[in-house]
Amino acid sequence: MVVREGLLESAPIRVMVVDGDPEARRLVGSVLDDDAEVVVAGVHDGGGSAVEALRREPVDILFLDVALEGLDGFQLLHEAGSSCAGAVVFMTAREDHALRAFEVRALDYVLKPLFLERFVQVLARAKEHVRRARIQHLVRQLAGLVESLPGPSRPPRYLERLVVREVGRVTLLCVDDVDWMAAEDNYVQVHIGARSHLVRQPLRELEARLDPERFIRIHRSTVINLQRIQELRPLLHGEYQVILRDRTTLKLSRGYRERLGTLLAQG
C-alpha cells in the first residue's frame, strides 16, 4: 500500500488574511494571488466577520493583525477556537506583543511595514509547516491502521506491517514479503527482492517485534526470513554461508548457528 505525498501537496493550502491596514492587505493579496498552491479563503479588515468565517471552516494559514476594530488578534483567536488555523502568523507594527504571540503558538511574528521579500519568506515557511503537519497526520493514520490489523479488538501478536517514510511517499510493507534485514547504525535496511527500504529504527528493537519462528538473527547485524533460505554452506571456524532463494549470500556467525539449526530441524 503506497500513499504518495504528492496527493497531499496537491490539496490547496487555504489562507485567510485579517488586517485593518489597506496597504498590508494589498501587499499580502498580491503575493497570494500569484501563488498557485494557495486558495484565499477570505480577506477581512475586522475581527468579527473573521471569527464567524473561521468557526464555519478553519484554514491552513491565518495572517493576523493584532490591532483590529472590535476584537484584537488575540481575542479573535480565543473566540474562533484553537483549531481555527493550522499556522498563525501575526503582522503588527508593535514589538511588545511578540511574547504573547508565541505563547499562543504563533508560527511567526512579522513587524510592519511589510516588505515583499520578508513576506515571501514567511509564506514559504508557513506552507512548509502545513505540508509537514499533513504528512505527520497521515503517518499517524497509517500507524493506527497498522496497529488495528487484523482487527481492532485483537491486535496481532507480532508485527505484520512496516511503515516506511521515503522521499515523496509513505509505504506500508508486509513483513511476510521481507527477505532479510541489515543494521545500519540506528536504522535498518529492509530487503524485499531487488529493492531495499530504510526503516528508522534500531535492528534490536525491530527484531523484538518480529515472530521469532519466522525471523532469526544470523549475525549481529543481520536478520533473515527463514522461508527465504535455500542452502547452507560450511565455512571455516564453524561459520556458514546462508544462500537465499534470490541467490543473496549472507554469513551465519558461529554464535547464532545453534538457534538456526533448531528452527530448521523443526521445519
SULPEKA-V431841 format. One record per residue. RES is the residue in one small letter. PHI is phi in whole degrees, -180 to 180 (999 if undefined). Layout:
# SULPEKA-V431841
res=[RES/RES]
phi=[PHI/PHI]
This chain:
# SULPEKA-V431841
res=[m/v/v/r/e/g/l/l/e/s/a/p/i/r/v/m/v/v/d/g/d/p/e/a/r/r/l/v/g/s/v/l/d/d/d/a/e/v/v/v/a/g/v/h/d/g/g/g/s/a/v/e/a/l/r/r/e/p/v/d/i/l/f/l/d/v/a/l/e/g/l/d/g/f/q/l/l/h/e/a/g/s/s/c/a/g/a/v/v/f/m/t/a/r/e/d/h/a/l/r/a/f/e/v/r/a/l/d/y/v/l/k/p/l/f/l/e/r/f/v/q/v/l/a/r/a/k/e/h/v/r/r/a/r/i/q/h/l/v/r/q/l/a/g/l/v/e/s/l/p/g/p/s/r/p/p/r/y/l/e/r/l/v/v/r/e/v/g/r/v/t/l/l/c/v/d/d/v/d/w/m/a/a/e/d/n/y/v/q/v/h/i/g/a/r/s/h/l/v/r/q/p/l/r/e/l/e/a/r/l/d/p/e/r/f/i/r/i/h/r/s/t/v/i/n/l/q/r/i/q/e/l/r/p/l/l/h/g/e/y/q/v/i/l/r/d/r/t/t/l/k/l/s/r/g/y/r/e/r/l/g/t/l/l/a/q/g]
phi=[999/-126/-116/-80/-62/-60/-64/-71/-66/-73/-66/-64/-94/-85/-126/-123/-119/-127/-155/-83/-94/-60/-66/-66/-62/-65/-65/-62/-62/-66/-71/-66/-65/-91/-102/-69/-81/-107/-120/-81/-83/169/-129/-129/-102/-142/-79/-61/-66/-67/-60/-61/-65/-70/-66/-70/-152/-61/-121/-79/-132/-120/-92/-133/-79/-79/-87/-126/-73/83/-108/-81/-59/-71/-65/-59/-61/-65/-71/-77/102/-66/-97/-73/-151/-72/-144/-116/-120/-83/-128/-154/-88/-113/-85/-75/-98/-61/-62/-66/-61/-78/-66/-94/65/-65/-73/-154/-141/-110/-86/-89/-71/-73/-118/-55/-62/-65/-67/-60/-64/-65/-62/-61/-65/-66/-65/-64/-60/-65/-60/-62/-63/-66/-64/-62/-63/-64/-62/-63/-64/-66/-62/-65/-64/-62/-66/-84/-82/-82/-159/-65/-90/-142/-64/-64/-67/-122/-62/-113/-135/-116/-98/-118/-92/-129/-65/82/-160/-121/-119/-100/-107/-80/-60/-61/-82/-73/-89/-160/-135/-131/-75/-136/57/-95/-122/-131/-90/-97/-105/-130/61/-84/-104/-135/-134/-97/-104/-85/-162/-62/-61/-63/-72/-67/-61/-65/-100/-97/-68/-68/-84/-115/-125/-143/-83/-113/-158/-61/-118/-137/-124/-124/-85/-57/-70/-94/-73/-109/-158/-120/-126/-70/-118/-77/61/79/-93/-136/-92/-107/-108/-87/-62/-89/76/-63/-112/-128/-103/-98/-74/-59/-67/-108/-68/-64/-62/-64/-60/-63/-67/-67/-66/-68/-73]
